[in-house]
Amino acid sequence: MSVRARTFIQLSVTGALLSLALATTSSASASASASASDTRGHAVPLRIATYNIHAGTGSNGVFDLDRQAAALRALDADVIGLQEVDVHWSARSQGLDVAGELARRLGMRVSFAPIYSLDPVEAGSPRREYGVAVLSRFPIRSETNHEITRLSTQDENPVPAPAPGFGEVTLKVRGVPVQVFVTHLDYRSDPAVRVAQVADTRRIMARERAELPGARQVLLGDFNAEPAAPELRPLWAELRDAGTGTGGTYPAPAPVKRIDYVTVGEGVRVRGASVPAEAVASDHRPVVAEVSLTR
């Protein structure tokens, strides 16, 4: 074979290999681009719940943290808002850190936001605290204990005043920032304090939303009022009640009222919700919702 022929063949093979490499690179790039586009547009599933745990005491009046942990585990939720949580509060919960114990047993992260933080009965003991908490399967990026209007149960002659216990945690769920708020609104028949609390809630959530543009928001809690209550009406301007159409939540043995809520803001789609038939672990029943977060 002549030198000219061999050179021609080598050039032809080199050209073919180069064309194949360029085609492969182009195809891989297009595939990666399409995959990234699909990821950006794909909704992220999330299972969230709320539960007033009555400090671990069941509807039978017996404190049983094993039973409470089992009830929470059965929810299989990624994020759970808890109300009536004791942390070294008193003998009624055996002086335990209930928030920490439940997190440990469930293998979840925890953020506790005390409503009350009192000096211990005995010097050197932990502070006596009571409030709300968030359990999360996702790392907690930040946490804040906001003040809202309260009428203290620890004062003989209380007057409405700002007090802590409106908890917030920021999570990142598969790339989507989520602000989770947990609350326990006033229980009294006079709605005046709840009216103020709803106004405080909306103001705080709007401010937090502005500070983290694009974050999805979830509000969990025991609102101590039914969905049609006039004092809750302003909430529905920004939030959706995920539990619409589900059963009652209180009292647990035979519910006659729906006062416990999973509510979601813009960019969170409700796929379904339920009130599990747990009648003993607390005096309330939990609420659990399947949602999806838009990217």
HELIX and SHEET records of a PDB file:
HELIX    1   1 VAL A    3  GLY A   41  1                                  39    
HELIX    2   2 HIS A   54  GLY A   56  5                                   3    
HELIX    3   3 LEU A   65  LEU A   75  1                                  11    
HELIX    4   4 ALA A   91  SER A   93  5                                   3    
HELIX    5   5 VAL A   98  LEU A  106  1                                   9    
HELIX    6   6 ALA A  192  GLU A  211  1                                  20    
HELIX    7   7 PRO A  230  ALA A  237  5                                   8    
SHEET    1   A 6 ARG A 109  LEU A 118  0                                        
SHEET    2   A 6 ARG A 128  SER A 136 -1                                        
SHEET    3   A 6 VAL A  79  VAL A  87 -1                                        
SHEET    4   A 6 VAL A  44  ASN A  52  1                                        
SHEET    5   A 6 VAL A 287  LEU A 293 -1                                        
SHEET    6   A 6 VAL A 268  SER A 274 -1                                        
SHEET    1   B 6 ILE A 140  ARG A 150  0                                        
SHEET    2   B 6 ALA A 161  VAL A 173 -1                                        
SHEET    3   B 6 VAL A 176  HIS A 184 -1                                        
SHEET    4   B 6 ARG A 216  ASP A 222  1                                        
SHEET    5   B 6 ASP A 260  VAL A 264 -1                                        
SHEET    6   B 6 ARG A 240  ASP A 241 -1                                        
END                                                                             
